[in-house]
Amino acid sequence: MEDETATEMYRTRTDALTTDVGEGQPVVFAHGTLMDRTMFAPQLEALRDEYRAVAYDLRARTDRYAPGYDLWDLVDDCDALLDGIGEESAVIAGMSMGGFMGLRFALEYPERVDGLVLIDSIAAPHPNEERAEYSALVEPYEDVLEPMPREIAEGSTAELFGETTLEENRELVETWVDRWATYPGKAVYYELNSWLGRADVTDRLSEIDVPTLIVHGEEDSTLPPSRAEPMLEELPDAEMERIPAAGHSSNLEQAGPVNDSIRAFLDERF
């Protein structure tokens, strides 16, 4: 509908924006920058026998990728999504940007959060130097409808994947490069800027009193595990699993160990 807001589409177009499998305790997966809901295919397959596992596309992978929005808008989108799938609450599992959103969702809508899974994500903002580098990279594409140059997509592989994956699983890497090279420049510009200037929420983590699993690739050079570890001290009920031979997309790179960690967490706590 022409007058439908970006948030409202998560209530009315849920079937088109989600992959929804299984029955039971709902677990909702939100992807990171440049990714889409298919990145959680291994997790949905691993959980579908006992859980309702739902992965959805955030705004950047829809036709509502512009104009500008921020993480709090994505929080409202997730709230609408829960309405759309008919669930009062869920475990919210977010990778990177999806985790930034998940923390804020837990702060804004605590009654709708049963637990959190934070995959290669952090509570603190990026340092100013990193913000400037990312901003300069996408600034030329603010008004570009054409796809991002392939060299930009290829250059993103070191950010999204660890050394082991880059050396040993080129098929996975090239599959995602092919996909990234189809994204409109504007979509990537607004996606990155939705979180680039985010505030630090570390001092509010004590408000998130739900079971939380932190999953982090040991080879994550974009957000090293050391940046996630402070959350263990601030979240009232958190545990952390470090994943060997995995980078920033640990749930794709080492799906087996990540699935085992998530499944054990869910089976024990829910």
MIDOSE-1310 file (N, C-alpha, C; in nm, 2 decimals, decimal comma, always signed):
residues 270
mede	+0,08/-0,12/+0,00/+0,00/+0,00/+0,00/+0,09/+0,12/+0,00; +0,05/+0,23/-0,08/+0,13/+0,34/-0,09/+0,15/+0,42/+0,04; +0,04/+0,42/+0,12/+0,05/+0,50/+0,25/+0,10/+0,42/+0,36; +0,14/+0,30/+0,34/+0,19/+0,21/+0,44/+0,33/+0,25/+0,49
tate	+0,34/+0,27/+0,62/+0,48/+0,31/+0,67/+0,57/+0,19/+0,67; +0,70/+0,22/+0,68/+0,80/+0,11/+0,68/+0,77/+0,02/+0,79; +0,74/+0,07/+0,91/+0,72/-0,02/+1,02/+0,59/-0,10/+1,00; +0,49/-0,04/+0,95/+0,36/-0,11/+0,93/+0,37/-0,23/+0,84
myrt	+0,47/-0,22/+0,75/+0,48/-0,34/+0,65/+0,52/-0,46/+0,73; +0,58/-0,45/+0,84/+0,62/-0,57/+0,92/+0,50/-0,64/+0,98; +0,39/-0,57/+0,99/+0,26/-0,63/+1,04/+0,19/-0,69/+0,92; +0,19/-0,62/+0,81/+0,10/-0,65/+0,70/+0,16/-0,74/+0,59
rtda	+0,30/-0,74/+0,58/+0,36/-0,81/+0,48/+0,46/-0,92/+0,54; +0,42/-0,97/+0,65/+0,51/-1,06/+0,73/+0,55/-1,18/+0,65; +0,46/-1,24/+0,58/+0,49/-1,36/+0,50/+0,60/-1,34/+0,40; +0,60/-1,22/+0,34/+0,69/-1,19/+0,23/+0,83/-1,15/+0,29
lttd	+0,84/-1,12/+0,42/+0,96/-1,07/+0,48/+1,03/-1,17/+0,57; +0,97/-1,28/+0,59/+1,02/-1,38/+0,69/+1,03/-1,52/+0,63; +1,12/-1,60/+0,70/+1,12/-1,74/+0,69/+1,08/-1,79/+0,82; +0,98/-1,87/+0,83/+0,91/-1,90/+0,96/+0,89/-2,06/+0,96
vgeg	+0,96/-2,12/+1,05/+0,96/-2,27/+1,06/+0,94/-2,32/+1,20; +0,87/-2,43/+1,21/+0,86/-2,50/+1,34/+0,76/-2,44/+1,43; +0,74/-2,50/+1,55/+0,64/-2,46/+1,65/+0,71/-2,46/+1,79; +0,66/-2,38/+1,88/+0,71/-2,38/+2,02/+0,76/-2,24/+2,05
qpvv	+0,85/-2,23/+2,15/+0,90/-2,11/+2,19/+0,96/-2,03/+2,07; +0,91/-1,91/+2,04/+0,96/-1,84/+1,93/+1,10/-1,78/+1,95; +1,18/-1,79/+1,84/+1,31/-1,73/+1,84/+1,32/-1,65/+1,71; +1,34/-1,52/+1,72/+1,33/-1,43/+1,60/+1,48/-1,38/+1,57
fahg	+1,52/-1,40/+1,45/+1,66/-1,37/+1,41/+1,66/-1,24/+1,32; +1,75/-1,15/+1,36/+1,77/-1,02/+1,29/+1,91/-1,02/+1,24; +1,93/-1,00/+1,11/+2,06/-1,00/+1,04/+2,15/-0,88/+1,06; +2,27/-0,89/+1,01/+2,36/-0,77/+1,02/+2,37/-0,70/+0,89
tlmd	+2,46/-0,60/+0,89/+2,48/-0,52/+0,77/+2,53/-0,60/+0,65; +2,47/-0,58/+0,53/+2,50/-0,65/+0,41/+2,44/-0,79/+0,40; +2,39/-0,84/+0,51/+2,33/-0,97/+0,51/+2,18/-0,97/+0,49; +2,12/-1,08/+0,49/+1,97/-1,09/+0,48/+1,93/-1,21/+0,56
rtmf	+1,80/-1,24/+0,56/+1,75/-1,34/+0,65/+1,80/-1,48/+0,62; +1,85/-1,50/+0,50/+1,90/-1,63/+0,46/+2,03/-1,67/+0,54; +2,09/-1,57/+0,60/+2,21/-1,61/+0,67/+2,18/-1,70/+0,79; +2,06/-1,70/+0,83/+2,02/-1,78/+0,95/+1,96/-1,92/+0,91
apql	+1,97/-1,96/+0,78/+1,92/-2,09/+0,74/+1,97/-2,20/+0,82; +2,10/-2,21/+0,86/+2,15/-2,32/+0,94/+2,09/-2,32/+1,08; +2,06/-2,20/+1,14/+2,00/-2,20/+1,27/+1,85/-2,24/+1,26; +1,78/-2,19/+1,16/+1,64/-2,23/+1,15/+1,63/-2,38/+1,13
ealr	+1,71/-2,44/+1,06/+1,71/-2,59/+1,04/+1,74/-2,66/+1,17; +1,83/-2,61/+1,24/+1,87/-2,67/+1,37/+1,77/-2,66/+1,48; +1,68/-2,56/+1,47/+1,58/-2,54/+1,58/+1,44/-2,58/+1,55; +1,41/-2,60/+1,42/+1,27/-2,62/+1,38/+1,20/-2,74/+1,44
deyr	+1,27/-2,83/+1,50/+1,20/-2,95/+1,55/+1,13/-2,92/+1,68; +1,18/-2,82/+1,76/+1,12/-2,79/+1,89/+1,09/-2,64/+1,91; +1,13/-2,56/+1,82/+1,11/-2,41/+1,84/+1,05/-2,35/+1,72; +0,98/-2,24/+1,74/+0,94/-2,16/+1,62/+1,05/-2,07/+1,59
avay	+1,12/-2,09/+1,48/+1,24/-2,01/+1,44/+1,20/-1,92/+1,32; +1,22/-1,79/+1,34/+1,17/-1,69/+1,24/+1,29/-1,60/+1,21; +1,33/-1,59/+1,08/+1,43/-1,49/+1,04/+1,36/-1,39/+0,95; +1,40/-1,27/+0,96/+1,33/-1,16/+0,88/+1,43/-1,07/+0,82
dlra	+1,39/-1,01/+0,71/+1,47/-0,91/+0,64/+1,45/-0,77/+0,70; +1,56/-0,71/+0,75/+1,55/-0,57/+0,79/+1,53/-0,47/+0,68; +1,50/-0,35/+0,71/+1,46/-0,25/+0,60/+1,56/-0,25/+0,48; +1,68/-0,26/+0,50/+1,78/-0,25/+0,39/+1,76/-0,35/+0,29
rtdr	+1,70/-0,46/+0,32/+1,68/-0,57/+0,22/+1,53/-0,57/+0,17; +1,46/-0,46/+0,19/+1,33/-0,45/+0,14/+1,32/-0,33/+0,05; +1,20/-0,30/+0,00/+1,18/-0,18/-0,09/+1,17/-0,05/-0,01; +1,19/-0,06/+0,13/+1,18/+0,06/+0,21/+1,31/+0,09/+0,27
yapg	+1,42/+0,08/+0,19/+1,56/+0,10/+0,24/+1,59/+0,25/+0,26; +1,51/+0,34/+0,21/+1,53/+0,48/+0,22/+1,39/+0,54/+0,25; +1,39/+0,67/+0,31/+1,50/+0,75/+0,35/+1,57/+0,70/+0,48; +1,64/+0,79/+0,54/+1,72/+0,75/+0,66/+1,63/+0,70/+0,77
ydlw	+1,69/+0,61/+0,85/+1,63/+0,56/+0,97/+1,74/+0,52/+1,07; +1,70/+0,49/+1,19/+1,80/+0,45/+1,29/+1,76/+0,32/+1,36; +1,85/+0,28/+1,46/+1,82/+0,16/+1,53/+1,69/+0,16/+1,60; +1,64/+0,27/+1,65/+1,52/+0,28/+1,72/+1,40/+0,25/+1,62
dlvd	+1,41/+0,30/+1,50/+1,31/+0,26/+1,40/+1,31/+0,11/+1,37; +1,43/+0,05/+1,37/+1,44/-0,09/+1,35/+1,38/-0,17/+1,47; +1,39/-0,11/+1,59/+1,32/-0,16/+1,71/+1,17/-0,16/+1,69; +1,12/-0,06/+1,64/+0,97/-0,05/+1,62/+0,93/-0,15/+1,51
dcda	+1,02/-0,17/+1,41/+0,99/-0,27/+1,31/+0,98/-0,41/+1,37; +1,07/-0,44/+1,46/+1,07/-0,57/+1,53/+0,94/-0,59/+1,61; +0,90/-0,48/+1,68/+0,78/-0,49/+1,75/+0,66/-0,52/+1,66; +0,66/-0,45/+1,55/+0,55/-0,48/+1,45/+0,56/-0,62/+1,40
lldg	+0,68/-0,67/+1,38/+0,69/-0,81/+1,33/+0,63/-0,91/+1,42; +0,66/-0,89/+1,55/+0,60/-0,98/+1,65/+0,45/-0,98/+1,64; +0,39/-0,86/+1,62/+0,24/-0,85/+1,60/+0,21/-0,93/+1,47; +0,29/-0,91/+1,37/+0,26/-0,98/+1,24/+0,26/-1,13/+1,25
igee	+0,35/-1,19/+1,33/+0,36/-1,33/+1,34/+0,27/-1,38/+1,46; +0,20/-1,29/+1,52/+0,11/-1,33/+1,63/+0,17/-1,38/+1,76; +0,29/-1,32/+1,79/+0,36/-1,36/+1,92/+0,36/-1,24/+2,01; +0,33/-1,27/+2,14/+0,35/-1,16/+2,24/+0,49/-1,13/+2,27
savi	+0,58/-1,24/+2,27/+0,72/-1,22/+2,30/+0,80/-1,33/+2,24; +0,93/-1,31/+2,24/+1,02/-1,41/+2,17/+1,16/-1,39/+2,23; +1,24/-1,49/+2,20/+1,39/-1,47/+2,22/+1,43/-1,40/+2,09; +1,50/-1,29/+2,11/+1,55/-1,21/+2,00/+1,70/-1,24/+1,98
agms	+1,73/-1,29/+1,86/+1,86/-1,32/+1,82/+1,91/-1,23/+1,71; +2,02/-1,15/+1,74/+2,06/-1,06/+1,64/+2,21/-1,07/+1,61; +2,25/-1,06/+1,49/+2,39/-1,07/+1,45/+2,43/-0,93/+1,41; +2,54/-0,88/+1,48/+2,60/-0,75/+1,45/+2,50/-0,64/+1,47
mggf	+2,46/-0,57/+1,35/+2,35/-0,47/+1,36/+2,23/-0,53/+1,42; +2,19/-0,65/+1,39/+2,07/-0,71/+1,45/+2,08/-0,72/+1,60; +2,21/-0,74/+1,65/+2,23/-0,74/+1,79/+2,22/-0,60/+1,85; +2,27/-0,50/+1,78/+2,26/-0,36/+1,82/+2,11/-0,33/+1,84
mglr	+2,03/-0,37/+1,75/+1,88/-0,35/+1,75/+1,83/-0,43/+1,87; +1,87/-0,56/+1,88/+1,81/-0,64/+1,99/+1,83/-0,59/+2,13; +1,95/-0,53/+2,16/+1,97/-0,47/+2,29/+1,87/-0,36/+2,31; +1,85/-0,27/+2,21/+1,76/-0,16/+2,22/+1,62/-0,21/+2,23
fale	+1,58/-0,31/+2,16/+1,45/-0,37/+2,16/+1,42/-0,41/+2,31; +1,52/-0,48/+2,37/+1,50/-0,52/+2,51/+1,48/-0,41/+2,60; +1,54/-0,29/+2,57/+1,52/-0,17/+2,66/+1,39/-0,11/+2,63; +1,34/-0,10/+2,51/+1,22/-0,03/+2,47/+1,10/-0,12/+2,49
yper	+1,11/-0,25/+2,47/+0,99/-0,34/+2,48/+1,03/-0,46/+2,57; +1,06/-0,44/+2,69/+1,11/-0,55/+2,78/+1,01/-0,66/+2,79; +0,88/-0,62/+2,79/+0,78/-0,73/+2,81/+0,77/-0,82/+2,69; +0,83/-0,79/+2,58/+0,82/-0,87/+2,46/+0,95/-0,95/+2,44
vdgl	+1,04/-0,95/+2,53/+1,17/-1,02/+2,52/+1,18/-1,13/+2,62; +1,19/-1,25/+2,58/+1,21/-1,37/+2,67/+1,35/-1,39/+2,69; +1,44/-1,36/+2,60/+1,58/-1,38/+2,61/+1,65/-1,31/+2,49; +1,78/-1,31/+2,49/+1,86/-1,25/+2,39/+1,97/-1,35/+2,35
vlid	+2,00/-1,35/+2,21/+2,12/-1,41/+2,16/+2,19/-1,30/+2,08; +2,31/-1,27/+2,12/+2,39/-1,16/+2,05/+2,50/-1,23/+1,98; +2,50/-1,22/+1,85/+2,60/-1,29/+1,76/+2,69/-1,18/+1,71; +2,82/-1,19/+1,75/+2,92/-1,09/+1,70/+2,87/-0,95/+1,71
siaa	+2,82/-0,91/+1,83/+2,76/-0,78/+1,85/+2,82/-0,72/+1,98; +2,80/-0,59/+1,99/+2,85/-0,52/+2,11/+2,75/-0,41/+2,16; +2,77/-0,36/+2,28/+2,68/-0,26/+2,33/+2,74/-0,12/+2,31; +2,88/-0,11/+2,30/+2,94/+0,02/+2,29/+2,94/+0,06/+2,14
phpn	+2,96/+0,19/+2,12/+2,96/+0,24/+1,98/+3,10/+0,21/+1,92; +3,11/+0,23/+1,79/+3,24/+0,22/+1,72/+3,32/+0,35/+1,76; +3,45/+0,33/+1,77/+3,54/+0,45/+1,79/+3,52/+0,55/+1,68; +3,55/+0,67/+1,71/+3,54/+0,78/+1,61/+3,62/+0,75/+1,48
eera	+3,74/+0,70/+1,49/+3,82/+0,67/+1,37/+3,75/+0,57/+1,28; +3,69/+0,47/+1,34/+3,62/+0,37/+1,26/+3,50/+0,43/+1,20; +3,43/+0,51/+1,27/+3,31/+0,57/+1,22/+3,34/+0,65/+1,09; +3,45/+0,73/+1,10/+3,49/+0,81/+0,99/+3,53/+0,73/+0,87
eysa	+3,59/+0,62/+0,89/+3,63/+0,53/+0,78/+3,51/+0,47/+0,71; +3,41/+0,42/+0,79/+3,29/+0,36/+0,73/+3,21/+0,47/+0,66; +3,20/+0,59/+0,72/+3,12/+0,70/+0,66/+3,18/+0,74/+0,52; +3,31/+0,75/+0,52/+3,38/+0,79/+0,39/+3,36/+0,68/+0,28
lvep	+3,35/+0,56/+0,32/+3,33/+0,45/+0,23/+3,20/+0,45/+0,16; +3,09/+0,48/+0,23/+2,96/+0,48/+0,17/+2,91/+0,62/+0,13; +2,97/+0,72/+0,17/+2,92/+0,86/+0,14/+2,89/+0,88/-0,01; +2,97/+0,83/-0,10/+2,95/+0,86/-0,24/+2,82/+0,79/-0,29
yedv	+2,76/+0,70/-0,22/+2,64/+0,62/-0,27/+2,51/+0,67/-0,21; +2,51/+0,78/-0,14/+2,38/+0,83/-0,08/+2,27/+0,84/-0,18; +2,29/+0,88/-0,30/+2,18/+0,90/-0,40/+2,19/+0,80/-0,51; +2,27/+0,69/-0,50/+2,29/+0,60/-0,61/+2,19/+0,48/-0,60
lepm	+2,12/+0,47/-0,71/+2,02/+0,36/-0,72/+2,09/+0,23/-0,78; +2,19/+0,25/-0,86/+2,26/+0,14/-0,92/+2,33/+0,06/-0,81; +2,36/-0,07/-0,84/+2,43/-0,15/-0,74/+2,56/-0,10/-0,70; +2,60/-0,14/-0,58/+2,74/-0,10/-0,54/+2,84/-0,17/-0,63
prei	+2,96/-0,10/-0,65/+3,06/-0,16/-0,73/+3,11/-0,29/-0,67; +3,14/-0,38/-0,76/+3,18/-0,51/-0,71/+3,31/-0,51/-0,63; +3,39/-0,41/-0,66/+3,52/-0,40/-0,57/+3,48/-0,37/-0,43; +3,38/-0,29/-0,41/+3,33/-0,26/-0,27/+3,28/-0,39/-0,20
aegs	+3,21/-0,46/-0,28/+3,16/-0,59/-0,22/+3,27/-0,68/-0,19; +3,37/-0,69/-0,28/+3,48/-0,78/-0,25/+3,56/-0,73/-0,14; +3,58/-0,60/-0,12/+3,65/-0,54/-0,01/+3,59/-0,57/+0,12; +3,46/-0,60/+0,12/+3,38/-0,62/+0,25/+3,41/-0,76/+0,31
tael	+3,47/-0,85/+0,23/+3,48/-0,98/+0,28/+3,57/-0,99/+0,40; +3,67/-0,91/+0,41/+3,76/-0,91/+0,53/+3,69/-0,86/+0,65; +3,58/-0,78/+0,63/+3,50/-0,73/+0,75/+3,40/-0,84/+0,79; +3,35/-0,91/+0,70/+3,24/-1,01/+0,73/+3,28/-1,15/+0,77
fget	+3,40/-1,19/+0,72/+3,45/-1,32/+0,74/+3,59/-1,33/+0,80; +3,61/-1,44/+0,87/+3,74/-1,46/+0,94/+3,84/-1,52/+0,84; +3,97/-1,52/+0,89/+4,08/-1,57/+0,80/+4,05/-1,72/+0,76; +4,01/-1,80/+0,85/+3,99/-1,94/+0,81/+3,88/-1,96/+0,70
tlee	+3,77/-1,88/+0,71/+3,67/-1,89/+0,61/+3,73/-1,83/+0,48; +3,80/-1,72/+0,48/+3,85/-1,66/+0,36/+3,95/-1,76/+0,29; +4,01/-1,84/+0,36/+4,11/-1,93/+0,30/+4,05/-2,07/+0,26; +3,95/-2,11/+0,34/+3,90/-2,25/+0,32/+3,76/-2,26/+0,27
nrel	+3,69/-2,16/+0,27/+3,55/-2,17/+0,22/+3,51/-2,05/+0,12; +3,59/-2,06/+0,01/+3,57/-1,95/-0,09/+3,43/-1,95/-0,15; +3,36/-2,07/-0,15/+3,23/-2,08/-0,21/+3,13/-1,99/-0,13; +3,14/-2,00/+0,00/+3,05/-1,92/+0,09/+3,08/-1,77/+0,07
vetw	+3,21/-1,74/+0,06/+3,25/-1,60/+0,05/+3,19/-1,54/-0,09; +3,22/-1,62/-0,19/+3,18/-1,57/-0,33/+3,03/-1,56/-0,34; +2,96/-1,65/-0,28/+2,81/-1,65/-0,28/+2,76/-1,51/-0,23; +2,82/-1,47/-0,12/+2,77/-1,34/-0,06/+2,83/-1,22/-0,13
vdrw	+2,94/-1,23/-0,19/+2,99/-1,12/-0,27/+2,90/-1,10/-0,39; +2,85/-1,21/-0,45/+2,76/-1,20/-0,57/+2,63/-1,13/-0,52; +2,59/-1,16/-0,40/+2,46/-1,10/-0,35/+2,49/-0,95/-0,32; +2,60/-0,92/-0,25/+2,62/-0,78/-0,22/+2,63/-0,69/-0,34
atyp	+2,68/-0,74/-0,45/+2,70/-0,66/-0,57/+2,57/-0,63/-0,64; +2,46/-0,68/-0,59/+2,33/-0,64/-0,64/+2,26/-0,53/-0,56; +2,31/-0,50/-0,45/+2,24/-0,40/-0,36/+2,25/-0,26/-0,41; +2,14/-0,19/-0,41/+2,15/-0,04/-0,45/+2,24/+0,03/-0,36
gkav	+2,32/+0,12/-0,41/+2,41/+0,20/-0,33/+2,34/+0,27/-0,21; +2,22/+0,32/-0,24/+2,14/+0,39/-0,14/+2,11/+0,30/-0,02; +2,08/+0,18/-0,05/+2,04/+0,08/+0,05/+2,15/+0,06/+0,15; +2,27/+0,04/+0,10/+2,39/+0,02/+0,18/+2,42/+0,15/+0,26
yyel	+2,41/+0,26/+0,20/+2,43/+0,39/+0,26/+2,34/+0,41/+0,39; +2,21/+0,39/+0,37/+2,12/+0,41/+0,48/+2,13/+0,30/+0,58; +2,16/+0,18/+0,54/+2,18/+0,07/+0,63/+2,29/+0,10/+0,73; +2,41/+0,13/+0,67/+2,52/+0,16/+0,76/+2,50/+0,28/+0,85
nswl	+2,44/+0,38/+0,80/+2,42/+0,50/+0,88/+2,31/+0,48/+0,98; +2,23/+0,37/+0,98/+2,13/+0,35/+1,08/+2,20/+0,32/+1,21; +2,32/+0,27/+1,21/+2,39/+0,23/+1,34/+2,52/+0,31/+1,36; +2,57/+0,37/+1,26/+2,70/+0,43/+1,27/+2,72/+0,53/+1,38
grad	+2,62/+0,61/+1,41/+2,62/+0,72/+1,51/+2,55/+0,68/+1,64; +2,53/+0,55/+1,66/+2,46/+0,51/+1,78/+2,53/+0,54/+1,91; +2,44/+0,56/+2,01/+2,49/+0,59/+2,14/+2,53/+0,47/+2,21; +2,61/+0,48/+2,32/+2,66/+0,37/+2,40/+2,54/+0,33/+2,49
vtdr	+2,50/+0,20/+2,50/+2,40/+0,16/+2,59/+2,45/+0,07/+2,70; +2,59/+0,07/+2,71/+2,65/-0,02/+2,82/+2,59/+0,01/+2,96; +2,57/+0,14/+2,99/+2,52/+0,18/+3,12/+2,38/+0,14/+3,14; +2,31/+0,09/+3,04/+2,17/+0,05/+3,06/+2,15/-0,10/+3,05
lsei	+2,26/-0,17/+3,04/+2,25/-0,32/+3,02/+2,19/-0,39/+3,15; +2,21/-0,32/+3,26/+2,16/-0,38/+3,39/+2,01/-0,39/+3,39; +1,94/-0,31/+3,30/+1,80/-0,32/+3,29/+1,75/-0,44/+3,21; +1,83/-0,51/+3,14/+1,79/-0,62/+3,06/+1,81/-0,75/+3,14
dvpt	+1,70/-0,78/+3,21/+1,71/-0,89/+3,31/+1,64/-1,02/+3,25; +1,70/-1,06/+3,13/+1,66/-1,18/+3,07/+1,78/-1,27/+3,04; +1,77/-1,40/+3,02/+1,88/-1,48/+2,99/+1,94/-1,44/+2,85; +2,07/-1,42/+2,85/+2,14/-1,37/+2,73/+2,26/-1,46/+2,70
livh	+2,26/-1,50/+2,57/+2,38/-1,57/+2,52/+2,46/-1,48/+2,42; +2,59/-1,47/+2,45/+2,67/-1,39/+2,36/+2,76/-1,49/+2,28; +2,74/-1,49/+2,15/+2,82/-1,58/+2,07/+2,91/-1,50/+1,98; +3,04/-1,53/+1,98/+3,14/-1,44/+1,91/+3,25/-1,52/+1,85
geed	+3,27/-1,49/+1,72/+3,38/-1,56/+1,65/+3,52/-1,51/+1,70; +3,61/-1,61/+1,72/+3,74/-1,57/+1,77/+3,82/-1,50/+1,67; +3,79/-1,51/+1,54/+3,86/-1,44/+1,43/+3,79/-1,32/+1,39; +3,69/-1,27/+1,46/+3,62/-1,15/+1,43/+3,71/-1,03/+1,44
stlp	+3,76/-0,97/+1,33/+3,85/-0,86/+1,33/+3,77/-0,73/+1,33; +3,64/-0,73/+1,29/+3,56/-0,62/+1,28/+3,51/-0,57/+1,42; +3,46/-0,67/+1,50/+3,43/-0,64/+1,64/+3,50/-0,75/+1,72; +3,62/-0,74/+1,75/+3,69/-0,85/+1,83/+3,61/-0,89/+1,95
psra	+3,63/-1,01/+1,99/+3,56/-1,06/+2,11/+3,58/-0,98/+2,24; +3,70/-0,91/+2,25/+3,72/-0,83/+2,36/+3,63/-0,71/+2,38; +3,56/-0,67/+2,26/+3,47/-0,56/+2,27/+3,33/-0,61/+2,32; +3,31/-0,74/+2,31/+3,18/-0,80/+2,36/+3,19/-0,84/+2,50
epml	+3,31/-0,87/+2,55/+3,32/-0,93/+2,69/+3,27/-0,83/+2,80; +3,28/-0,70/+2,78/+3,23/-0,61/+2,89/+3,08/-0,63/+2,92; +3,00/-0,68/+2,82/+2,86/-0,71/+2,84/+2,84/-0,81/+2,95; +2,93/-0,90/+2,96/+2,92/-1,01/+3,06/+2,91/-0,95/+3,20
eelp	+2,98/-0,84/+3,22/+2,98/-0,77/+3,36/+2,86/-0,69/+3,38; +2,79/-0,65/+3,28/+2,68/-0,55/+3,29/+2,55/-0,62/+3,28; +2,53/-0,72/+3,20/+2,40/-0,79/+3,18/+2,38/-0,88/+3,31; +2,26/-0,88/+3,37/+2,24/-0,95/+3,49/+2,25/-1,10/+3,47
daem	+2,22/-1,16/+3,35/+2,22/-1,30/+3,33/+2,27/-1,34/+3,19; +2,40/-1,34/+3,18/+2,47/-1,35/+3,05/+2,58/-1,46/+3,05; +2,59/-1,53/+2,94/+2,70/-1,62/+2,92/+2,76/-1,60/+2,78; +2,88/-1,64/+2,76/+2,95/-1,62/+2,63/+3,01/-1,74/+2,58
erip	+3,00/-1,76/+2,45/+3,06/-1,87/+2,38/+3,15/-1,82/+2,27; +3,28/-1,84/+2,27/+3,37/-1,80/+2,17/+3,38/-1,91/+2,07; +3,37/-1,88/+1,94/+3,37/-1,98/+1,83/+3,50/-1,98/+1,76; +3,58/-2,08/+1,77/+3,70/-2,09/+1,69/+3,68/-2,09/+1,54
aagh	+3,78/-2,04/+1,47/+3,79/-2,05/+1,33/+3,67/-1,97/+1,26; +3,61/-1,87/+1,33/+3,50/-1,80/+1,28/+3,53/-1,65/+1,29; +3,48/-1,57/+1,20/+3,49/-1,43/+1,20/+3,36/-1,36/+1,24; +3,33/-1,25/+1,17/+3,22/-1,17/+1,21/+3,09/-1,23/+1,18
ssnl	+3,08/-1,33/+1,09/+2,96/-1,40/+1,05/+2,97/-1,54/+1,11; +2,99/-1,55/+1,24/+3,02/-1,68/+1,30/+2,91/-1,78/+1,28; +2,79/-1,74/+1,27/+2,68/-1,84/+1,26/+2,67/-1,90/+1,12; +2,73/-1,84/+1,03/+2,75/-1,89/+0,89/+2,88/-1,97/+0,88
eqag	+2,98/-1,91/+0,93/+3,12/-1,97/+0,91/+3,14/-2,10/+0,98; +3,08/-2,11/+1,10/+3,09/-2,23/+1,19/+2,96/-2,26/+1,24; +2,87/-2,30/+1,15/+2,72/-2,31/+1,19/+2,71/-2,42/+1,30; +2,78/-2,53/+1,29/+2,76/-2,64/+1,38/+2,79/-2,60/+1,52
pvnd	+2,90/-2,54/+1,56/+2,93/-2,50/+1,70/+2,83/-2,39/+1,74; +2,80/-2,30/+1,65/+2,70/-2,19/+1,69/+2,57/-2,25/+1,72; +2,52/-2,34/+1,63/+2,39/-2,41/+1,65/+2,39/-2,48/+1,79; +2,50/-2,55/+1,82/+2,51/-2,63/+1,94/+2,50/-2,53/+2,06
sira	+2,56/-2,42/+2,05/+2,56/-2,32/+2,16/+2,42/-2,26/+2,18; +2,36/-2,23/+2,07/+2,22/-2,17/+2,08/+2,12/-2,27/+2,13; +2,13/-2,39/+2,08/+2,04/-2,50/+2,11/+2,05/-2,53/+2,26; +2,18/-2,54/+2,31/+2,20/-2,57/+2,45/+2,14/-2,46/+2,54
flde	+2,16/-2,34/+2,50/+2,11/-2,22/+2,57/+1,96/-2,23/+2,58; +1,90/-2,25/+2,46/+1,75/-2,25/+2,46/+1,69/-2,37/+2,54; +1,75/-2,49/+2,52/+1,70/-2,61/+2,59/+1,71/-2,59/+2,74; +1,82/-2,53/+2,79/+1,84/-2,51/+2,93/+1,75/-2,40/+2,99
rf	+1,73/-2,29/+2,92/+1,66/-2,18/+2,97/+1,52/-2,16/+2,93; +1,47/-2,24/+2,83/+1,33/-2,22/+2,79/+1,26/-2,35/+2,77
